[in-house]
Amino acid sequence: MIEKALIKIRKIVEYAILSMIVIMTVIIGYQVFSRFVLNFTPPWIQPLSLLLMVWIGFIGIAIGIQDNTHIKINLFVSMMPDKVQKVLIYMQRVLAILFGFFMLVQGLIFSYDMKDSTMSGLSMPSAVLYASIPISGLLVVLYLLFEFSGKWKGPNHENEEVE
């Protein structure tokens, strides 16, 4: 049951990110067209594309950590014996959980602090931009905790039939 919920959350997150990428591509294409053909650039395009890029980036962090495809340096880890490698990988995952928790807590605080600030060109609270930080942190913590509990076995686990 938990596995199905985790897979469902993952699919929702992936569809959201893909939708953001499509929207960003369309509006930037519209910006180029309007700038060079119509000699006018709508003021909302740049802040909206920035908002989408930030959301894509932060949620991408969560997906990268979940899939274990994030940026890391394996040079020294790969030189170590297998037992040491396992300990280092375990420590890395624990540190990732702590970082995700930090993102969750501090992101909530910062988003709340930005609720009265407005994004120019969009007339929406800046908190919408910064809400990507705690959501990303929550996803990191959620997936890594379930990985440690054995309920999530990584990205290949999604394709297996879950009963």
C-alpha positions as CSV (number, residue, x, y, z in Angstrom):
1,M,0.0,0.0,0.0
2,I,2.8,2.4,0.9
3,E,4.6,1.4,-2.2
4,K,1.6,2.3,-4.4
5,A,1.3,5.7,-2.7
6,L,5.1,6.4,-3.2
7,I,4.8,5.4,-6.9
8,K,1.7,7.6,-7.3
9,I,3.5,10.6,-5.7
10,R,6.5,10.0,-7.9
11,K,4.3,9.9,-11.1
12,I,2.5,13.1,-10.0
13,V,5.8,14.9,-9.4
14,E,7.2,13.7,-12.7
15,Y,4.0,14.9,-14.6
16,A,4.2,18.2,-12.8
17,I,7.8,18.7,-13.8
18,L,7.2,17.7,-17.4
19,S,4.2,20.1,-17.5
20,M,6.4,22.9,-16.2
21,I,9.0,22.2,-18.8
22,V,6.4,22.3,-21.6
23,I,4.9,25.5,-20.3
24,M,8.3,27.1,-19.9
25,T,9.2,26.1,-23.5
26,V,6.0,27.5,-24.9
27,I,6.2,30.9,-23.0
28,I,9.9,31.4,-23.9
29,G,9.1,30.6,-27.5
30,Y,6.3,33.2,-27.3
31,Q,8.7,35.7,-25.8
32,V,11.1,35.3,-28.7
33,F,8.3,35.6,-31.2
34,S,6.8,38.6,-29.5
35,R,10.2,40.4,-29.1
36,F,11.4,39.9,-32.7
37,V,8.2,39.9,-34.6
38,L,5.8,42.1,-32.6
39,N,8.6,44.3,-31.0
40,F,7.0,43.8,-27.6
41,T,7.8,41.6,-24.7
42,P,5.1,40.9,-22.1
43,P,6.3,41.7,-18.6
44,W,5.1,38.4,-17.1
45,I,7.1,36.1,-19.2
46,Q,10.5,36.4,-17.6
47,P,9.3,36.1,-13.9
48,L,7.1,33.2,-14.8
49,S,9.9,31.3,-16.6
50,L,12.2,32.1,-13.6
51,L,9.5,30.7,-11.3
52,L,9.2,27.5,-13.4
53,M,12.9,27.1,-13.6
54,V,13.3,27.3,-9.8
55,W,10.6,24.8,-9.3
56,I,12.1,22.4,-11.9
57,G,15.5,22.7,-10.3
58,F,14.5,22.1,-6.7
59,I,12.1,19.3,-7.5
60,G,14.9,17.9,-9.7
61,I,17.1,17.7,-6.6
62,A,14.5,15.5,-4.9
63,I,14.2,13.2,-8.0
64,G,18.0,13.0,-8.3
65,I,18.5,12.1,-4.7
66,Q,15.7,9.6,-4.9
67,D,17.1,8.0,-8.0
68,N,20.7,8.3,-6.7
69,T,21.6,10.2,-9.8
70,H,22.6,13.4,-8.1
71,I,26.0,15.1,-8.6
72,K,28.6,13.4,-6.4
73,I,32.3,12.6,-6.5
74,N,32.9,8.8,-6.4
75,L,36.6,8.8,-7.0
76,F,37.6,8.2,-3.4
77,V,34.6,6.1,-2.5
78,S,35.3,3.7,-5.4
79,M,38.9,3.2,-4.1
80,M,37.7,2.0,-0.7
81,P,36.9,-1.6,0.2
82,D,33.3,-2.7,-0.2
83,K,32.5,-2.5,3.5
84,V,33.8,1.1,3.7
85,Q,31.8,2.0,0.5
86,K,28.6,0.7,2.1
87,V,29.2,2.8,5.3
88,L,30.0,5.9,3.2
89,I,26.9,5.5,1.1
90,Y,24.8,5.0,4.2
91,M,26.3,8.2,5.7
92,Q,25.6,10.0,2.5
93,R,22.0,9.0,2.6
94,V,21.7,10.1,6.3
95,L,23.2,13.4,5.4
96,A,20.8,13.8,2.5
97,I,17.9,13.2,4.9
98,L,19.3,15.8,7.3
99,F,19.7,18.3,4.4
100,G,16.1,17.5,3.2
101,F,14.8,18.2,6.7
102,F,16.8,21.4,6.8
103,M,15.3,22.4,3.4
104,L,11.8,21.6,4.7
105,V,12.1,23.6,7.9
106,Q,14.0,26.6,6.7
107,G,12.1,26.6,3.4
108,L,8.8,26.8,5.3
109,I,10.2,29.7,7.4
110,F,11.5,31.6,4.4
111,S,8.4,31.0,2.4
112,Y,6.3,32.3,5.2
113,D,8.6,35.4,5.5
114,M,8.1,36.1,1.8
115,K,4.3,35.9,1.9
116,D,3.9,39.7,1.8
117,S,6.5,40.2,-0.9
118,T,5.2,40.3,-4.5
119,M,6.9,39.0,-7.6
120,S,7.2,41.8,-10.1
121,G,5.4,41.1,-13.4
122,L,3.2,38.4,-11.9
123,S,1.5,40.1,-9.0
124,M,1.7,36.9,-6.9
125,P,3.4,36.4,-3.5
126,S,7.1,35.5,-3.6
127,A,6.3,32.7,-1.3
128,V,5.0,30.8,-4.4
129,L,8.6,30.9,-5.8
130,Y,10.2,29.8,-2.5
131,A,7.6,27.1,-1.7
132,S,9.6,24.8,-4.0
133,I,12.3,24.5,-1.3
134,P,10.2,22.9,1.5
135,I,8.4,20.7,-1.0
136,S,11.7,19.4,-2.4
137,G,12.9,18.9,1.2
138,L,9.8,16.9,2.1
139,L,10.2,14.7,-1.0
140,V,13.8,14.0,-0.2
141,V,13.0,13.1,3.4
142,L,10.0,11.0,2.4
143,Y,11.7,8.9,-0.2
144,L,14.9,8.4,1.8
145,L,13.1,7.4,4.9
146,F,11.1,4.8,3.0
147,E,14.2,3.7,1.3
148,F,15.8,3.0,4.7
149,S,12.7,1.2,5.9
150,G,12.8,-1.1,2.9
151,K,9.5,0.2,1.4
152,W,11.3,1.9,-1.6
153,K,13.9,0.1,-3.6
154,G,14.8,2.9,-6.0
155,P,13.7,4.0,-9.5
156,N,13.6,0.5,-10.9
157,H,11.1,-0.5,-8.2
158,E,8.5,1.7,-10.0
159,N,8.4,-0.7,-13.0
160,E,7.8,-3.8,-10.9
161,E,4.3,-5.0,-10.3
162,V,3.2,-3.9,-6.9
163,E,0.5,-5.9,-5.1
